[in-house]
């Protein structure tokens, strides 16, 4: 083989050198390198899984948020309608109360007008009685004696309250 340019010692030395290199590579370089690559791959898969979980959670949260928005809008609409109904009820009560108060004021005014009318009529009656007595006295002064005038005046005064004027 030497004629062919092949050196057996060199090939054996290269084989031993390759074997040592392979053992060193397999023991110290490939295991940690493959472990590191495997770890990186696992971390990447974990990141992808976490990203997909996060996306699904975000989608669920968005759906829940939309549902909660619908519920809030429905509750708000319900509260607004209830408030409107309550406001209408309060408005009707206030209007009814105002009508009652107005009716009471009108009745009070009527009663006051009636009382004033009665007081005025009483005053007018009194004045008419005084004027009548005065007219009778003046008219009869020339025809009757003072004692007859007193008797007639006394009789008129006694009968005046009984007479309806």
Secondary structure per residue as TSV (DSSP state, phi and psi in degrees):
chain	resnum	aa	ss	phi	psi
A	1	X	-	360.0	-12.9
A	2	X	T	-72.3	-26.3
A	3	X	T	-68.4	-31.8
A	4	X	T	-80.2	-11.7
A	5	X	T	93.3	22.4
A	6	X	-	-105.5	128.2
A	7	X	-	-105.5	114.6
A	8	X	H	-66.8	-41.0
A	9	X	H	-60.9	-41.0
A	10	X	H	-66.9	-39.8
A	11	X	H	-66.4	-42.2
A	12	X	H	-65.2	-42.9
A	13	X	H	-62.7	-39.1
A	14	X	H	-68.1	-36.7
A	15	X	H	-67.7	-43.3
A	16	X	H	-63.7	-44.1
A	17	X	H	-61.9	-41.8
A	18	X	H	-65.4	-40.6
A	19	X	H	-63.0	-44.0
A	20	X	H	-64.3	-44.2
A	21	X	H	-60.2	-42.9
A	22	X	H	-63.1	-44.6
A	23	X	H	-63.3	-45.5
A	24	X	H	-64.7	-43.5
A	25	X	I	-63.3	-45.1
A	26	X	I	-67.1	-39.9
A	27	X	I	-79.9	-47.1
A	28	X	I	-103.1	-25.5
A	29	X	I	-107.8	-49.7
A	30	X	I	-69.9	-42.0
A	31	X	H	-62.3	-51.5
A	32	X	H	-64.6	-36.5
A	33	X	H	-66.9	-47.4
A	34	X	H	-65.7	-36.9
A	35	X	H	-62.1	-44.3
A	36	X	H	-62.5	-45.9
A	37	X	H	-63.4	-40.5
A	38	X	H	-64.4	-42.1
A	39	X	H	-62.8	-42.5
A	40	X	H	-63.3	-40.8
A	41	X	H	-65.4	-43.2
A	42	X	H	-62.5	-42.3
A	43	X	H	-64.4	-39.7
A	44	X	H	-64.5	-43.2
A	45	X	H	-63.4	-40.4
A	46	X	H	-62.9	-42.9
A	47	X	H	-60.6	-44.4
A	48	X	H	-63.3	-42.5
A	49	X	H	-63.4	-45.8
A	50	X	H	-63.0	-38.8
A	51	X	H	-64.5	-42.9
A	52	X	H	-67.8	-39.4
A	53	X	H	-61.4	-43.1
A	54	X	H	-62.9	-42.4
A	55	X	H	-64.0	-42.2
A	56	X	H	-67.0	-38.7
A	57	X	H	-65.0	-41.7
A	58	X	H	-61.2	-41.7
A	59	X	H	-63.3	-43.9
A	60	X	H	-62.8	-43.1
A	61	X	H	-63.2	-38.9
A	62	X	H	-64.3	-41.1
A	63	X	H	-63.7	-44.4
A	64	X	H	-63.2	-40.4
A	65	X	H	-62.8	-42.8
A	66	X	H	-63.5	-42.2
A	67	X	H	-63.8	-42.0
A	68	X	H	-66.1	-37.4
A	69	X	H	-61.6	-43.4
A	70	X	H	-62.2	-43.4
A	71	X	H	-63.8	-43.0
A	72	X	H	-62.4	-43.3
A	73	X	H	-63.9	-41.5
A	74	X	H	-64.5	-44.4
A	75	X	H	-63.9	-40.2
A	76	X	H	-64.9	-43.7
A	77	X	H	-62.1	-42.9
A	78	X	H	-63.4	-44.0
A	79	X	H	-64.4	-39.2
A	80	X	H	-65.4	-44.4
A	81	X	H	-65.4	-39.6
A	82	X	H	-64.2	-40.1
A	83	X	H	-64.9	-39.9
A	84	X	H	-63.3	-44.8
A	85	X	H	-60.8	-44.6
A	86	X	H	-63.6	-40.9
A	87	X	H	-64.1	-40.9
A	88	X	H	-64.3	-40.1
A	89	X	H	-62.7	-46.3
A	90	X	H	-63.1	-40.9
A	91	X	H	-60.5	-47.0
A	92	X	H	-61.5	-40.9
A	93	X	H	-63.4	-42.8
A	94	X	H	-64.4	-42.6
A	95	X	H	-63.5	-44.2
A	96	X	H	-62.3	-42.9
A	97	X	H	-63.9	-41.5
A	98	X	H	-64.5	-40.4
A	99	X	H	-63.1	-42.5
A	100	X	H	-62.6	-44.0
A	101	X	H	-64.4	-40.6
A	102	X	H	-63.7	-42.6
A	103	X	H	-62.6	-40.7
A	104	X	H	-65.1	-40.5
A	105	X	H	-65.0	-42.1
A	106	X	H	-62.2	-45.7
A	107	X	H	-62.1	-42.9
A	108	X	H	-61.5	-42.5
A	109	X	H	-63.4	-42.6
A	110	X	H	-62.0	-43.9
A	111	X	H	-63.1	-40.9
A	112	X	H	-65.9	-42.8
A	113	X	H	-62.3	-42.8
A	114	X	H	-62.3	-43.9
A	115	X	H	-62.7	-42.2
A	116	X	H	-65.8	-39.5
A	117	X	H	-62.0	-45.2
A	118	X	H	-63.8	-42.0
A	119	X	H	-63.9	-40.4
A	120	X	H	-66.8	-42.2
A	121	X	H	-62.5	-40.6
A	122	X	H	-63.2	-43.4
A	123	X	H	-63.6	-40.8
A	124	X	H	-64.8	-43.2
A	125	X	H	-58.9	-45.1
A	126	X	H	-61.0	-44.6
A	127	X	H	-65.1	-40.4
A	128	X	H	-62.8	-41.7
A	129	X	H	-62.6	-43.6
A	130	X	H	-63.7	-44.8
A	131	X	H	-64.6	-40.8
A	132	X	H	-62.9	-44.8
A	133	X	H	-61.1	-43.6
A	134	X	H	-63.8	-41.7
A	135	X	H	-64.5	-43.6
A	136	X	H	-63.7	-44.4
A	137	X	H	-60.3	-45.9
A	138	X	H	-67.7	-39.3
A	139	X	H	-71.6	-40.1
A	140	X	H	-90.9	-4.9
A	141	X	H	-60.3	-38.3
A	142	X	T	-78.9	-24.3
A	143	X	T	-101.4	-24.1
A	144	X	S	-114.6	158.5
A	145	X	-	-79.2	161.6
A	146	X	H	-58.9	-37.4
A	147	X	H	-70.2	-37.9
A	148	X	H	-67.6	-37.2
A	149	X	H	-61.8	-43.6
A	150	X	H	-63.1	-41.8
A	151	X	H	-65.1	-44.1
A	152	X	H	-66.9	-41.8
A	153	X	H	-62.9	-42.0
A	154	X	H	-62.7	-43.1
A	155	X	H	-64.6	-41.8
A	156	X	H	-64.4	-42.0
A	157	X	H	-64.6	-38.5
A	158	X	H	-69.8	-36.4
A	159	X	H	-84.6	-20.7
A	160	X	H	-60.0	-46.2
A	161	X	T	-65.1	-28.0
A	162	X	T	-78.2	-26.7
A	163	X	S	-78.0	140.4
A	164	X	-	-96.0	121.9
A	165	X	-	-109.7	360.0
